[in-house]
């Protein structure tokens, strides 16, 4: 238990202690308590931060200074420096915005306070500086290729309510720079939207077998014409160079079936071509025989008996020339036939005695 004298001796120490503060120790003026964080630091504000190089430059430009550091030349003050700097900036601005280099494949669309003024041809051209006159350079010879769609294939509905995966490319260029800049807000996106709309409209009137088969060329031509009509109605200043279908196939679940259909169609076309070739050969042979018959008939009309006998001999020669028998028309005459001239009988034929063969002859 603490006694009163001991507690009394401890009081001065307790009264001199101050509670801790997050702002550090007390002020420097000797007063107790934490220092005010928003108060002026000891030594004033100038002691807290030193002037930077930018502050020093601005002070000298305003004409201030304490006599130390580099001084301006005689007769030159800060105002003249500001005028000279401003003049240089204006001169550079005029040069860079008044001189325009137009490439051989470019045309410059000139606007005067935002209104169309004319077209600049290739070369180095001079105009008033911006923002009075502005020049927009447009490439009129570059053929631009847009791929559709940007990622993967595009599902398109056909006339027979089937869906095909379609990928194609559109080639176009700028034909009228003025219309290309002023008539439509976003020319490139307008061309893309027009191509997609035209392709869907054409495929919607085409059967699936034609779209994935031999009808691609027709679809490409129809899409190019439809695009040009729409863009001309918009006055877009764009000329469509062509449309190329890179992919036109059935959905993945039906690829095998449609491949079989395509193979059957190709086989049918091949068979039809073979039949046409065979018919042409038969017709040519028949025409040759008819021409030969006409020649024989002409000879028959001139000498009927002679022609008839000749035809008989030729026919008999063609028929009997393939047999191994000898026919003698005159009765009672047994002509001598050498044995070495007789045709050899087949191996499986029964052999006959020579005397019997001679007796029969």
Buried (B, 14 or more C-beta within 10 A) or exposed (E): EEEEEEEEEEEEEEEEEEEEEEEEEBBEEEEEEBBEEEEEEEEEEEEEEEEEEEEEEEEBBEEEEEEEEEEBEEEEEBEEEEEEEEEEEEEEEEEEBBEBEBEEEBBBBBBEEEEEBEBBEEEEBEBBBEEEBBBBBBBBEEEBEBEBEEEEBBEBEBEEEBEBBBBBBBBBBBBBBBBBBBBBEEBEEBBBEBBBBBBBEBBEEBBBBBBBBEBBEEBBEBBBBBBBEBBBEBBBBBBBEEBBBEEBBBEEEBEEEBEEBBEEEEEEEEEEEEEEEEEEEEEEEEEEEEEEEEEEEEEBEEEEEEBEEBEEEEEEEEEEEEEEEEEEEEEEEEEEEEEEEEEEEEEEEEEEEEEEEEEEE
